[in-house]
Amino acid sequence: MNLIAAAIAVGLAALGAGIGNGLIVGRTVEGIARQPELRPVLQTTMFIGVALVEALPIIGVVISFIVMNR
Amino acid sequence: MEKFQQMFLRQLKYILYLLSLYTLGWGFTAYKTFFLSLILGTVISIFMLWSLTRKIDKLGQAVLERKKVRTIGTLSRLALAALAAAVALEYPQYFAIVPVVLGLMTSYIVIIIDFLLQKWKNNGQHA
């Protein structure tokens, strides 16, 4: 049961990170392709966006490990 | 690109200041488990920050050169978080899990605070 719970937690965390990062990177690539001179600004915004999106899945991974080891 | 590198170095500097505070806390206070856990989480979060910076830089370069980039390293960052959790759960006499998670979040919190500080500074210059 613990293994199933951990697997669900990690799976959903990865799904959230994947979808969020996919949207962010897609928009950033589009922006850089349109205006290459804005690369620094767009990269900085992407950096912050990816950091915000990945924070919660990381906590999800840690919680799944805790659940797995109980 | 220098701006991006400068941002990374600035954030690394802030995280290293925090790491030095945690080390002092570990050395001079009675809360050794708490501060050691924070140190573990913060060290791993430095790797995460470096990985994220490098991958995003590579992605930007690849878009300009019309090359492909397969990943931005999300799986490796999640694996680093899993490593920190595994070490903390393996040695409960030395590490506690909650401060490890706080340490892992250090780089992300520093990124947000740095962004807000830079925004405030730039608004002050334009005003």
N, CA and C atoms of all chains as a GROMACS GRO file, in nm:
protein
  591
    1MET      N    1   0.084  -0.121   0.000
    1MET     CA    2   0.000   0.000   0.000
    1MET      C    3   0.087   0.126   0.000
    2ASN      N    4   0.192   0.119   0.083
    2ASN     CA    5   0.284   0.233   0.088
    2ASN      C    6   0.349   0.257  -0.047
    3LEU      N    7   0.384   0.146  -0.114
    3LEU     CA    8   0.449   0.159  -0.244
    3LEU      C    9   0.356   0.222  -0.346
    4ILE      N   10   0.229   0.182  -0.340
    4ILE     CA   11   0.132   0.239  -0.435
    4ILE      C   12   0.117   0.388  -0.408
    5ALA      N   13   0.107   0.424  -0.279
    5ALA     CA   14   0.092   0.566  -0.243
    5ALA      C   15   0.214   0.647  -0.290
    6ALA      N   16   0.334   0.590  -0.269
    6ALA     CA   17   0.455   0.661  -0.311
    6ALA      C   18   0.459   0.676  -0.462
    7ALA      N   19   0.420   0.570  -0.532
    7ALA     CA   20   0.421   0.575  -0.678
    7ALA      C   21   0.322   0.679  -0.730
    8ILE      N   22   0.206   0.685  -0.670
    8ILE     CA   23   0.106   0.785  -0.713
    8ILE      C   24   0.159   0.926  -0.686
    9ALA      N   25   0.220   0.944  -0.568
    9ALA     CA   26   0.271   1.078  -0.533
    9ALA      C   27   0.379   1.122  -0.631
   10VAL      N   28   0.473   1.033  -0.658
   10VAL     CA   29   0.582   1.068  -0.751
   10VAL      C   30   0.529   1.088  -0.892
   11GLY      N   31   0.436   1.002  -0.933
   11GLY     CA   32   0.380   1.015  -1.067
   11GLY      C   33   0.309   1.147  -1.088
   12LEU      N   34   0.227   1.184  -0.990
   12LEU     CA   35   0.154   1.311  -1.002
   12LEU      C   36   0.250   1.429  -0.995
   13ALA      N   37   0.354   1.418  -0.911
   13ALA     CA   38   0.453   1.526  -0.903
   13ALA      C   39   0.524   1.543  -1.037
   14ALA      N   40   0.564   1.432  -1.095
   14ALA     CA   41   0.633   1.439  -1.224
   14ALA      C   42   0.539   1.493  -1.332
   15LEU      N   43   0.413   1.454  -1.326
   15LEU     CA   44   0.315   1.504  -1.424
   15LEU      C   45   0.302   1.656  -1.414
   16GLY      N   46   0.290   1.703  -1.289
   16GLY     CA   47   0.278   1.848  -1.268
   16GLY      C   48   0.401   1.922  -1.318
   17ALA      N   49   0.519   1.870  -1.283
   17ALA     CA   50   0.643   1.935  -1.327
   17ALA      C   51   0.654   1.932  -1.478
   18GLY      N   52   0.618   1.818  -1.538
   18GLY     CA   53   0.629   1.805  -1.682
   18GLY      C   54   0.539   1.900  -1.757
   19ILE      N   55   0.414   1.905  -1.715
   19ILE     CA   56   0.319   1.995  -1.784
   19ILE      C   57   0.360   2.141  -1.764
   20GLY      N   58   0.391   2.177  -1.639
   20GLY     CA   59   0.429   2.316  -1.612
   20GLY      C   60   0.553   2.358  -1.690
   21ASN      N   61   0.657   2.274  -1.683
   21ASN     CA   62   0.780   2.308  -1.754
   21ASN      C   63   0.758   2.309  -1.904
   22GLY      N   64   0.678   2.218  -1.953
   22GLY     CA   65   0.651   2.215  -2.096
   22GLY      C   66   0.589   2.344  -2.145
   23LEU      N   67   0.491   2.393  -2.071
   23LEU     CA   68   0.427   2.519  -2.111
   23LEU      C   69   0.526   2.635  -2.107
   24ILE      N   70   0.605   2.640  -1.999
   24ILE     CA   71   0.699   2.752  -1.983
   24ILE      C   72   0.804   2.749  -2.094
   25VAL      N   73   0.865   2.633  -2.114
   25VAL     CA   74   0.973   2.624  -2.213
   25VAL      C   75   0.919   2.649  -2.353
   26GLY      N   76   0.800   2.598  -2.381
   26GLY     CA   77   0.740   2.621  -2.513
   26GLY      C   78   0.723   2.768  -2.544
   27ARG      N   79   0.669   2.840  -2.448
   27ARG     CA   80   0.649   2.986  -2.469
   27ARG      C   81   0.782   3.059  -2.480
   28THR      N   82   0.880   3.014  -2.398
   28THR     CA   83   1.011   3.081  -2.401
   28THR      C   84   1.080   3.058  -2.535
   29VAL      N   85   1.074   2.935  -2.584
   29VAL     CA   86   1.137   2.905  -2.713
   29VAL      C   87   1.073   2.987  -2.824
   30GLU      N   88   0.942   2.997  -2.815
   30GLU     CA   89   0.870   3.079  -2.915
   30GLU      C   90   0.918   3.224  -2.908
   31GLY      N   91   0.929   3.275  -2.787
   31GLY     CA   92   0.971   3.414  -2.769
   31GLY      C   93   1.112   3.438  -2.818
   32ILE      N   94   1.204   3.345  -2.788
   32ILE     CA   95   1.342   3.362  -2.833
   32ILE      C   96   1.349   3.350  -2.984
   33ALA      N   97   1.269   3.261  -3.041
   33ALA     CA   98   1.270   3.246  -3.187
   33ALA      C   99   1.220   3.374  -3.255
   34ARG      N  100   1.121   3.437  -3.194
   34ARG     CA  101   1.068   3.561  -3.254
   34ARG      C  102   1.164   3.677  -3.239
   35GLN      N  103   1.219   3.688  -3.118
   35GLN     CA  104   1.308   3.803  -3.090
   35GLN      C  105   1.433   3.755  -3.020
   36PRO      N  106   1.535   3.715  -3.096
   36PRO     CA  107   1.657   3.662  -3.033
   36PRO      C  108   1.728   3.763  -2.942
   37GLU      N  109   1.706   3.891  -2.968
   37GLU     CA  110   1.776   3.990  -2.883
   37GLU      C  111   1.718   3.994  -2.743
   38LEU      N  112   1.601   3.938  -2.723
   38LEU     CA  113   1.541   3.935  -2.589
   38LEU      C  114   1.576   3.808  -2.511
   39ARG      N  115   1.673   3.733  -2.563
   39ARG     CA  116   1.709   3.605  -2.498
   39ARG      C  117   1.740   3.619  -2.349
   40PRO      N  118   1.822   3.717  -2.305
   40PRO     CA  119   1.852   3.724  -2.161
   40PRO      C  120   1.728   3.743  -2.074
   41VAL      N  121   1.640   3.832  -2.117
   41VAL     CA  122   1.520   3.859  -2.038
   41VAL      C  123   1.430   3.737  -2.033
   42LEU      N  124   1.414   3.672  -2.150
   42LEU     CA  125   1.326   3.555  -2.157
   42LEU      C  126   1.383   3.439  -2.077
   43GLN      N  127   1.515   3.422  -2.083
   43GLN     CA  128   1.578   3.314  -2.006
   43GLN      C  129   1.563   3.337  -1.857
   44THR      N  130   1.577   3.461  -1.815
   44THR     CA  131   1.562   3.492  -1.673
   44THR      C  132   1.419   3.462  -1.628
   45THR      N  133   1.322   3.502  -1.708
   45THR     CA  134   1.182   3.475  -1.673
   45THR      C  135   1.155   3.326  -1.671
   46MET      N  136   1.211   3.254  -1.767
   46MET     CA  137   1.194   3.109  -1.770
   46MET      C  138   1.256   3.044  -1.646
   47PHE      N  139   1.372   3.092  -1.608
   47PHE     CA  140   1.443   3.042  -1.490
   47PHE      C  141   1.354   3.053  -1.366
   48ILE      N  142   1.296   3.170  -1.349
   48ILE     CA  143   1.210   3.191  -1.231
   48ILE      C  144   1.085   3.105  -1.241
   49GLY      N  145   1.027   3.097  -1.360
   49GLY     CA  146   0.907   3.015  -1.378
   49GLY      C  147   0.932   2.868  -1.350
   50VAL      N  148   1.042   2.816  -1.403
   50VAL     CA  149   1.074   2.674  -1.381
   50VAL      C  150   1.100   2.649  -1.232
   51ALA      N  151   1.168   2.742  -1.166
   51ALA     CA  152   1.194   2.726  -1.022
   51ALA      C  153   1.064   2.718  -0.944
   52LEU      N  154   0.970   2.807  -0.976
   52LEU     CA  155   0.842   2.806  -0.905
   52LEU      C  156   0.765   2.677  -0.932
   53VAL      N  157   0.767   2.634  -1.059
   53VAL     CA  158   0.689   2.514  -1.096
   53VAL      C  159   0.748   2.389  -1.032
   54GLU      N  160   0.881   2.382  -1.022
   54GLU     CA  161   0.945   2.258  -0.973
   54GLU      C  162   0.947   2.247  -0.822
   55ALA      N  163   0.922   2.355  -0.751
   55ALA     CA  164   0.935   2.351  -0.605
   55ALA      C  165   0.838   2.250  -0.544
   56LEU      N  166   0.711   2.255  -0.586
   56LEU     CA  167   0.613   2.164  -0.525
   56LEU      C  168   0.633   2.018  -0.565
   57PRO      N  169   0.663   1.986  -0.692
   57PRO     CA  170   0.694   1.845  -0.722
   57PRO      C  171   0.812   1.790  -0.643
   58ILE      N  172   0.908   1.876  -0.611
   58ILE     CA  173   1.020   1.828  -0.529
   58ILE      C  174   0.971   1.789  -0.390
   59ILE      N  175   0.884   1.870  -0.334
   59ILE     CA  176   0.826   1.835  -0.203
   59ILE      C  177   0.744   1.707  -0.216
   60GLY      N  178   0.676   1.691  -0.328
   60GLY     CA  179   0.599   1.568  -0.353
   60GLY      C  180   0.688   1.445  -0.355
   61VAL      N  181   0.806   1.458  -0.418
   61VAL     CA  182   0.901   1.346  -0.423
   61VAL      C  183   0.948   1.310  -0.282
   62VAL      N  184   0.979   1.411  -0.204
   62VAL     CA  185   1.026   1.384  -0.068
   62VAL      C  186   0.915   1.316   0.014
   63ILE      N  187   0.793   1.364   0.000
   63ILE     CA  188   0.680   1.303   0.073
   63ILE      C  189   0.662   1.158   0.029
   64SER      N  190   0.681   1.131  -0.099
   64SER     CA  191   0.665   0.992  -0.146
   64SER      C  192   0.770   0.902  -0.084
   65PHE      N  193   0.892   0.954  -0.066
   65PHE     CA  194   0.996   0.876   0.000
   65PHE      C  195   0.961   0.849   0.146
   66ILE      N  196   0.906   0.952   0.212
   66ILE     CA  197   0.867   0.934   0.352
   66ILE      C  198   0.759   0.827   0.362
   67VAL      N  199   0.662   0.836   0.273
   67VAL     CA  200   0.551   0.739   0.275
   67VAL      C  201   0.603   0.598   0.246
   68MET      N  202   0.699   0.588   0.155
   68MET     CA  203   0.751   0.457   0.115
   68MET      C  204   0.824   0.389   0.229
   69ASN      N  205   0.886   0.470   0.314
   69ASN     CA  206   0.967   0.412   0.420
   69ASN      C  207   0.894   0.389   0.550
   70ARG      N  208   0.767   0.423   0.552
   70ARG     CA  209   0.692   0.403   0.678
   70ARG      C  210   0.657   0.257   0.698
   71MET      N  211   2.413   3.712  -2.219
   71MET     CA  212   2.438   3.594  -2.140
   71MET      C  213   2.509   3.623  -2.012
   72GLU      N  214   2.587   3.733  -2.014
   72GLU     CA  215   2.658   3.768  -1.891
   72GLU      C  216   2.560   3.799  -1.780
   73LYS      N  217   2.446   3.860  -1.819
   73LYS     CA  218   2.346   3.894  -1.718
   73LYS      C  219   2.295   3.767  -1.650
   74PHE      N  220   2.275   3.665  -1.728
   74PHE     CA  221   2.226   3.538  -1.674
   74PHE      C  222   2.330   3.477  -1.582
   75GLN      N  223   2.457   3.479  -1.626
   75GLN     CA  224   2.566   3.425  -1.543
   75GLN      C  225   2.581   3.507  -1.416
   76GLN      N  226   2.568   3.638  -1.430
   76GLN     CA  227   2.580   3.724  -1.311
   76GLN      C  228   2.469   3.693  -1.212
   77MET      N  229   2.350   3.667  -1.264
   77MET     CA  230   2.237   3.634  -1.177
   77MET      C  231   2.266   3.506  -1.100
   78PHE      N  232   2.319   3.406  -1.173
   78PHE     CA  233   2.352   3.279  -1.109
   78PHE      C  234   2.457   3.298  -1.000
   79LEU      N  235   2.561   3.377  -1.029
   79LEU     CA  236   2.668   3.397  -0.931
   79LEU      C  237   2.616   3.473  -0.809
   80ARG      N  238   2.526   3.568  -0.833
   80ARG     CA  239   2.468   3.644  -0.723
   80ARG      C  240   2.386   3.552  -0.633
   81GLN      N  241   2.305   3.467  -0.696
   81GLN     CA  242   2.222   3.374  -0.617
   81GLN      C  243   2.308   3.273  -0.543
   82LEU      N  244   2.415   3.227  -0.609
   82LEU     CA  245   2.507   3.134  -0.544
   82LEU      C  246   2.571   3.199  -0.422
   83LYS      N  247   2.605   3.327  -0.436
   83LYS     CA  248   2.665   3.400  -0.325
   83LYS      C  249   2.569   3.404  -0.206
   84TYR      N  250   2.441   3.436  -0.232
   84TYR     CA  251   2.343   3.441  -0.123
   84TYR      C  252   2.329   3.304  -0.056
   85ILE      N  253   2.325   3.200  -0.139
   85ILE     CA  254   2.309   3.065  -0.082
   85ILE      C  255   2.431   3.028   0.002
   86LEU      N  256   2.550   3.068  -0.044
   86LEU     CA  257   2.671   3.038   0.034
   86LEU      C  258   2.673   3.115   0.166
   87TYR      N  259   2.620   3.238   0.165
   87TYR     CA  260   2.607   3.311   0.292
   87TYR      C  261   2.517   3.234   0.388
   88LEU      N  262   2.403   3.186   0.335
   88LEU     CA  263   2.311   3.109   0.419
   88LEU      C  264   2.377   2.982   0.470
   89LEU      N  265   2.454   2.918   0.381
   89LEU     CA  266   2.523   2.794   0.419
   89LEU      C  267   2.622   2.820   0.532
   90SER      N  268   2.689   2.935   0.525
   90SER     CA  269   2.786   2.967   0.631
   90SER      C  270   2.712   2.992   0.764
   91LEU      N  271   2.594   3.054   0.756
   91LEU     CA  272   2.514   3.074   0.879
   91LEU      C  273   2.471   2.940   0.937
   92TYR      N  274   2.429   2.850   0.847
   92TYR     CA  275   2.386   2.718   0.896
   92TYR      C  276   2.504   2.645   0.961
   93THR      N  277   2.623   2.659   0.902
   93THR     CA  278   2.740   2.591   0.957
   93THR      C  279   2.774   2.647   1.095
   94LEU      N  280   2.764   2.779   1.108
   94LEU     CA  281   2.785   2.839   1.241
   94LEU      C  282   2.681   2.788   1.340
   95GLY      N  283   2.558   2.777   1.293
   95GLY     CA  284   2.452   2.723   1.379
   95GLY      C  285   2.480   2.580   1.420
   96TRP      N  286   2.528   2.500   1.327
   96TRP     CA  287   2.563   2.361   1.359
   96TRP      C  288   2.677   2.355   1.458
   97GLY      N  289   2.774   2.445   1.444
   97GLY     CA  290   2.892   2.440   1.529
   97GLY      C  291   2.870   2.493   1.668
   98PHE      N  292   2.785   2.597   1.680
   98PHE     CA  293   2.778   2.669   1.807
   98PHE      C  294   2.645   2.658   1.879
   99THR      N  295   2.549   2.588   1.824
   99THR     CA  296   2.421   2.574   1.896
   99THR      C  297   2.398   2.427   1.930
  100ALA      N  298   2.291   2.406   2.009
  100ALA     CA  299   2.259   2.269   2.050
  100ALA      C  300   2.172   2.196   1.947
  101TYR      N  301   2.130   2.267   1.840
  101TYR     CA  302   2.038   2.210   1.741
  101TYR      C  303   2.116   2.151   1.623
  102LYS      N  304   2.203   2.057   1.653
  102LYS     CA  305   2.294   2.007   1.548
  102LYS      C  306   2.219   1.934   1.438
  103THR      N  307   2.120   1.852   1.476
  103THR     CA  308   2.043   1.777   1.376
  103THR      C  309   1.974   1.872   1.280
  104PHE      N  310   1.912   1.975   1.334
  104PHE     CA  311   1.839   2.072   1.252
  104PHE      C  312   1.932   2.139   1.151
  105PHE      N  313   2.045   2.191   1.200
  105PHE     CA  314   2.133   2.264   1.109
  105PHE      C  315   2.205   2.172   1.012
  106LEU      N  316   2.237   2.051   1.056
  106LEU     CA  317   2.301   1.957   0.963
  106LEU      C  318   2.206   1.919   0.850
  107SER      N  319   2.079   1.903   0.884
  107SER     CA  320   1.978   1.873   0.782
  107SER      C  321   1.964   1.990   0.685
  108LEU      N  322   1.965   2.111   0.740
  108LEU     CA  323   1.957   2.230   0.653
  108LEU      C  324   2.078   2.235   0.560
  109ILE      N  325   2.196   2.202   0.612
  109ILE     CA  326   2.317   2.202   0.530
  109ILE      C  327   2.305   2.100   0.418
  110LEU      N  328   2.257   1.980   0.450
  110LEU     CA  329   2.240   1.876   0.347
  110LEU      C  330   2.146   1.924   0.237
  111GLY      N  331   2.031   1.976   0.277
  111GLY     CA  332   1.934   2.024   0.178
  111GLY      C  333   1.988   2.138   0.096
  112THR      N  334   2.062   2.230   0.160
  112THR     CA  335   2.115   2.346   0.088
  112THR      C  336   2.223   2.305  -0.012
  113VAL      N  337   2.309   2.213   0.025
  113VAL     CA  338   2.415   2.167  -0.067
  113VAL      C  339   2.352   2.104  -0.191
  114ILE      N  340   2.251   2.022  -0.170
  114ILE     CA  341   2.184   1.959  -0.284
  114ILE      C  342   2.111   2.066  -0.367
  115SER      N  343   2.057   2.166  -0.302
  115SER     CA  344   1.986   2.270  -0.379
  115SER      C  345   2.084   2.354  -0.460
  116ILE      N  346   2.210   2.365  -0.417
  116ILE     CA  347   2.311   2.434  -0.498
  116ILE      C  348   2.333   2.356  -0.628
  117PHE      N  349   2.340   2.223  -0.619
  117PHE     CA  350   2.353   2.142  -0.741
  117PHE      C  351   2.233   2.163  -0.832
  118MET      N  352   2.114   2.171  -0.771
  118MET     CA  353   1.992   2.190  -0.851
  118MET      C  354   1.998   2.324  -0.923
  119LEU      N  355   2.042   2.427  -0.853
  119LEU     CA  356   2.050   2.562  -0.913
  119LEU      C  357   2.148   2.562  -1.029
  120TRP      N  358   2.263   2.499  -1.009
  120TRP     CA  359   2.364   2.493  -1.114
  120TRP      C  360   2.311   2.418  -1.235
  121SER      N  361   2.244   2.306  -1.210
  121SER     CA  362   2.188   2.225  -1.318
  121SER      C  363   2.084   2.304  -1.396
  122LEU      N  364   1.997   2.374  -1.326
  122LEU     CA  365   1.892   2.452  -1.391
  122LEU      C  366   1.952   2.564  -1.476
  123THR      N  367   2.051   2.634  -1.420
  123THR     CA  368   2.115   2.745  -1.493
  123THR      C  369   2.179   2.694  -1.621
  124ARG      N  370   2.254   2.584  -1.607
  124ARG     CA  371   2.327   2.532  -1.723
  124ARG      C  372   2.232   2.486  -1.834
  125LYS      N  373   2.125   2.418  -1.793
  125LYS     CA  374   2.031   2.365  -1.893
  125LYS      C  375   1.957   2.477  -1.964
  126ILE      N  376   1.919   2.581  -1.888
  126ILE     CA  377   1.845   2.691  -1.951
  126ILE      C  378   1.936   2.768  -2.046
  127ASP      N  379   2.062   2.784  -2.006
  127ASP     CA  380   2.159   2.850  -2.094
  127ASP      C  381   2.176   2.772  -2.224
  128LYS      N  382   2.186   2.640  -2.209
  128LYS     CA  383   2.202   2.552  -2.327
  128LYS      C  384   2.080   2.561  -2.417
  129LEU      N  385   1.962   2.568  -2.354
  129LEU     CA  386   1.838   2.574  -2.430
  129LEU      C  387   1.833   2.703  -2.512
  130GLY      N  388   1.869   2.816  -2.448
  130GLY     CA  389   1.868   2.944  -2.519
  130GLY      C  390   1.964   2.943  -2.636
  131GLN      N  391   2.082   2.887  -2.612
  131GLN     CA  392   2.182   2.878  -2.719
  131GLN      C  393   2.133   2.789  -2.832
  132ALA      N  394   2.071   2.679  -2.798
  132ALA     CA  395   2.023   2.583  -2.898
  132ALA      C  396   1.911   2.643  -2.983
  133VAL      N  397   1.826   2.725  -2.923
  133VAL     CA  398   1.717   2.787  -3.000
  133VAL      C  399   1.777   2.880  -3.105
  134LEU      N  400   1.879   2.956  -3.066
  134LEU     CA  401   1.942   3.049  -3.161
  134LEU      C  402   2.012   2.975  -3.274
  135GLU      N  403   2.073   2.860  -3.241
  135GLU     CA  404   2.147   2.785  -3.342
  135GLU      C  405   2.059   2.682  -3.413
  136ARG      N  406   1.929   2.682  -3.380
  136ARG     CA  407   1.832   2.589  -3.439
  136ARG      C  408   1.873   2.443  -3.417
  137LYS      N  409   1.920   2.418  -3.295
  137LYS     CA  410   1.953   2.279  -3.259
  137LYS      C  411   1.848   2.228  -3.163
  138LYS      N  412   1.856   2.096  -3.135
  138LYS     CA  413   1.758   2.036  -3.042
  138LYS      C  414   1.819   2.020  -2.904
  139VAL      N  415   1.734   2.041  -2.803
  139VAL     CA  416   1.772   2.011  -2.665
  139VAL      C  417   1.671   1.911  -2.613
  140ARG      N  418   1.720   1.798  -2.564
  140ARG     CA  419   1.625   1.692  -2.528
  140ARG      C  420   1.554   1.718  -2.396
  141THR      N  421   1.628   1.764  -2.296
  141THR     CA  422   1.565   1.784  -2.164
  141THR      C  423   1.615   1.913  -2.101
  142ILE      N  424   1.543   1.958  -1.998
  142ILE     CA  425   1.598   2.067  -1.918
  142ILE      C  426   1.635   2.017  -1.778
  143GLY      N  427   1.646   1.884  -1.763
  143GLY     CA  428   1.702   1.828  -1.641
  143GLY      C  429   1.608   1.816  -1.524
  144THR      N  430   1.478   1.817  -1.549
  144THR     CA  431   1.381   1.807  -1.438
  144THR      C  432   1.397   1.674  -1.364
  145LEU      N  433   1.415   1.566  -1.440
  145LEU     CA  434   1.427   1.435  -1.376
  145LEU      C  435   1.549   1.428  -1.285
  146SER      N  436   1.660   1.487  -1.330
  146SER     CA  437   1.781   1.482  -1.247
  146SER      C  438   1.762   1.566  -1.120
  147ARG      N  439   1.688   1.676  -1.132
  147ARG     CA  440   1.662   1.757  -1.011
  147ARG      C  441   1.571   1.684  -0.914
  148LEU      N  442   1.469   1.617  -0.967
  148LEU     CA  443   1.382   1.537  -0.878
  148LEU      C  444   1.461   1.423  -0.814
  149ALA      N  445   1.554   1.366  -0.892
  149ALA     CA  446   1.638   1.257  -0.837
  149ALA      C  447   1.730   1.309  -0.727
  150LEU      N  448   1.779   1.431  -0.742
  150LEU     CA  449   1.862   1.490  -0.636
  150LEU      C  450   1.780   1.508  -0.509
  151ALA      N  451   1.655   1.551  -0.525
  151ALA     CA  452   1.566   1.566  -0.408
  151ALA      C  453   1.543   1.430  -0.344
  152ALA      N  454   1.525   1.326  -0.427
  152ALA     CA  455   1.506   1.191  -0.374
  152ALA      C  456   1.630   1.145  -0.299
  153LEU      N  457   1.748   1.180  -0.352
  153LEU     CA  458   1.874   1.144  -0.285
  153LEU      C  459   1.881   1.207  -0.147
  154ALA      N  460   1.846   1.338  -0.140
  154ALA     CA  461   1.848   1.406  -0.010
  154ALA      C  462   1.753   1.340   0.088
  155ALA      N  463   1.633   1.305   0.040
  155ALA     CA  464   1.535   1.240   0.127
  155ALA      C  465   1.585   1.103   0.171
  156ALA      N  466   1.648   1.029   0.078
  156ALA     CA  467   1.698   0.894   0.111
  156ALA      C  468   1.807   0.901   0.217
  157VAL      N  469   1.898   0.996   0.202
  157VAL     CA  470   2.006   1.010   0.302
  157VAL      C  471   1.947   1.049   0.438
  158ALA      N  472   1.852   1.141   0.437
  158ALA     CA  473   1.792   1.185   0.564
  158ALA      C  474   1.716   1.071   0.633
  159LEU      N  475   1.649   0.987   0.553
  159LEU     CA  476   1.572   0.877   0.613
  159LEU      C  477   1.663   0.761   0.655
  160GLU      N  478   1.778   0.751   0.590
  160GLU     CA  479   1.872   0.643   0.623
  160GLU      C  480   1.946   0.670   0.753
  161TYR      N  481   1.971   0.798   0.782
  161TYR     CA  482   2.046   0.835   0.902
  161TYR      C  483   1.963   0.927   0.990
  162PRO      N  484   1.859   0.875   1.054
  162PRO     CA  485   1.771   0.963   1.133
  162PRO      C  486   1.839   1.020   1.257
  163GLN      N  487   1.953   0.957   1.298
  163GLN     CA  488   2.022   1.012   1.416
  163GLN      C  489   2.097   1.140   1.383
  164TYR      N  490   2.124   1.164   1.254
  164TYR     CA  491   2.197   1.284   1.214
  164TYR      C  492   2.108   1.387   1.144
  165PHE      N  493   2.006   1.339   1.070
  165PHE     CA  494   1.927   1.429   0.988
  165PHE      C  495   1.779   1.416   1.021
  166ALA      N  496   1.709   1.530   1.010
  166ALA     CA  497   1.564   1.530   1.019
  166ALA      C  498   1.508   1.570   0.882
  167ILE      N  499   1.392   1.515   0.847
  167ILE     CA  500   1.344   1.531   0.709
  167ILE      C  501   1.291   1.671   0.680
  168VAL      N  502   1.226   1.733   0.778
  168VAL     CA  503   1.166   1.866   0.752
  168VAL      C  504   1.273   1.973   0.723
  169PRO      N  505   1.380   1.981   0.803
  169PRO     CA  506   1.484   2.079   0.767
  169PRO      C  507   1.553   2.047   0.634
  170VAL      N  508   1.560   1.918   0.598
  170VAL     CA  509   1.617   1.884   0.467
  170VAL      C  510   1.531   1.943   0.356
  171VAL      N  511   1.400   1.932   0.371
  171VAL     CA  512   1.310   1.989   0.270
  171VAL      C  513   1.325   2.141   0.266
  172LEU      N  514   1.337   2.203   0.385
  172LEU     CA  515   1.360   2.349   0.387
  172LEU      C  516   1.489   2.385   0.316
  173GLY      N  517   1.592   2.305   0.338
  173GLY     CA  518   1.719   2.329   0.269
  173GLY      C  519   1.706   2.313   0.118
  174LEU      N  520   1.631   2.213   0.075
  174LEU     CA  521   1.610   2.193  -0.069
  174LEU      C  522   1.539   2.312  -0.131
  175MET      N  523   1.451   2.374  -0.054
  175MET     CA  524   1.377   2.489  -0.106
  175MET      C  525   1.458   2.618  -0.104
  176THR      N  526   1.578   2.614  -0.041
  176THR     CA  527   1.660   2.734  -0.026
  176THR      C  528   1.687   2.801  -0.160
  177SER      N  529   1.733   2.724  -0.258
  177SER     CA  530   1.770   2.788  -0.385
  177SER      C  531   1.648   2.850  -0.452
  178TYR      N  532   1.533   2.785  -0.440
  178TYR     CA  533   1.413   2.841  -0.503
  178TYR      C  534   1.368   2.968  -0.433
  179ILE      N  535   1.379   2.970  -0.301
  179ILE     CA  536   1.343   3.091  -0.226
  179ILE      C  537   1.440   3.203  -0.260
  180VAL      N  538   1.569   3.169  -0.272
  180VAL     CA  539   1.669   3.271  -0.307
  180VAL      C  540   1.642   3.325  -0.447
  181ILE      N  541   1.602   3.239  -0.540
  181ILE     CA  542   1.570   3.285  -0.676
  181ILE      C  543   1.457   3.387  -0.672
  182ILE      N  544   1.353   3.358  -0.594
  182ILE     CA  545   1.238   3.448  -0.588
  182ILE      C  546   1.277   3.580  -0.520
  183ILE      N  547   1.350   3.571  -0.409
  183ILE     CA  548   1.390   3.693  -0.338
  183ILE      C  549   1.482   3.778  -0.424
  184ASP      N  550   1.574   3.713  -0.494
  184ASP     CA  551   1.665   3.785  -0.583
  184ASP      C  552   1.589   3.856  -0.694
  185PHE      N  553   1.492   3.788  -0.751
  185PHE     CA  554   1.408   3.848  -0.856
  185PHE      C  555   1.336   3.972  -0.802
  186LEU      N  556   1.279   3.960  -0.682
  186LEU     CA  557   1.206   4.074  -0.624
  186LEU      C  558   1.300   4.189  -0.592
  187LEU      N  559   1.421   4.156  -0.541
  187LEU     CA  560   1.519   4.260  -0.510
  187LEU      C  561   1.562   4.335  -0.636
  188GLN      N  562   1.588   4.258  -0.743
  188GLN     CA  563   1.632   4.320  -0.869
  188GLN      C  564   1.520   4.407  -0.926
  189LYS      N  565   1.398   4.360  -0.915
  189LYS     CA  566   1.283   4.438  -0.966
  189LYS      C  567   1.270   4.569  -0.888
  190TRP      N  568   1.285   4.559  -0.758
  190TRP     CA  569   1.275   4.678  -0.672
  190TRP      C  570   1.387   4.776  -0.703
  191LYS      N  571   1.509   4.722  -0.724
  191LYS     CA  572   1.624   4.807  -0.756
  191LYS      C  573   1.602   4.876  -0.890
  192ASN      N  574   1.555   4.799  -0.990
  192ASN     CA  575   1.536   4.858  -1.123
  192ASN      C  576   1.423   4.960  -1.124
  193ASN      N  577   1.318   4.934  -1.046
  193ASN     CA  578   1.210   5.033  -1.036
  193ASN      C  579   1.260   5.160  -0.972
  194GLY      N  580   1.349   5.145  -0.874
  194GLY     CA  581   1.406   5.261  -0.806
  194GLY      C  582   1.490   5.344  -0.900
  195GLN      N  583   1.560   5.275  -0.995
  195GLN     CA  584   1.645   5.348  -1.088
  195GLN      C  585   1.562   5.422  -1.192
  196HIS      N  586   1.451   5.358  -1.235
  196HIS     CA  587   1.369   5.419  -1.338
  196HIS      C  588   1.285   5.534  -1.284
  197ALA      N  589   1.252   5.528  -1.159
  197ALA     CA  590   1.162   5.629  -1.099
  197ALA      C  591   1.227   5.766  -1.083
   0.00000   0.00000   0.00000
